[in-house]
Amino acid sequence: MRKYELMMIFPIEEELSKTGLEGVKAVLGEFGAEIEKEEPFGDRDLCYEIKKQTRGRFVLLVIKVNPARIVEIEGRFKLNKDVLKYLFVRIEG
């Protein structure tokens, strides 16, 4: 298992961002990922429009997951309409 930072951007609406985050946590749980830390970054302007949204709610998750499962997790994130963008970054060490 490797450690990753997962930056997520959700729609600004409270209910959409909440259901989006719950969906992300459910997917991570299905693939055996452990969430070590969850840090909300708040609402911010986006550099460009994503799915007709100009603002987004940013959340940073620190997770441990098997690297072979990342591609499958990304596939599931693409199907979630409440996830505007996501980025996995491997933490060294």
Long-range contacts (C-beta under 8 A, 24 or more apart in sequence): 1-34, 1-64, 1-65, 1-66, 2-64, 2-65, 2-66, 2-67, 2-90, 2-91, 3-36, 3-62, 3-63, 3-64, 3-90, 3-91, 4-62, 4-63, 4-64, 4-65, 4-70, 4-88, 4-89, 4-90, 4-91, 5-60, 5-61, 5-62, 5-88, 5-89, 5-91, 6-60, 6-61, 6-62, 6-63, 6-86, 6-87, 6-88, 6-89, 7-58, 7-59, 7-60, 7-86, 7-87, 7-89, 8-58, 8-59, 8-60, 8-61, 8-83, 8-85, 8-86, 9-46, 9-50, 9-56, 9-57, 9-58, 9-83, 9-84, 9-85, 9-86, 10-56, 10-57, 10-59, 10-82, 10-83, 10-84, 11-51, 11-53, 11-56, 11-57, 11-82, 11-84, 12-43, 12-53, 12-55, 12-56, 12-57, 16-82, 17-57, 17-59, 17-82, 19-82, 20-80, 20-82, 20-83, 21-59, 23-80, 23-82, 23-83, 24-61, 24-77, 24-80, 24-83, 24-86, 27-73, 27-76, 27-77, 27-80, 28-61, 28-63, 28-65, 28-73, 30-76, 31-65, 31-66, 31-69, 31-72, 31-73, 32-65, 32-66, 32-69, 33-63, 33-64, 33-65, 33-69, 33-73, 34-63, 34-64, 34-65, 35-61, 35-62, 35-63, 36-62, 36-63, 36-64, 37-61, 37-62, 38-62, 46-84, 50-84, 50-85, 51-84, 53-84, 56-84, 56-85, 62-91
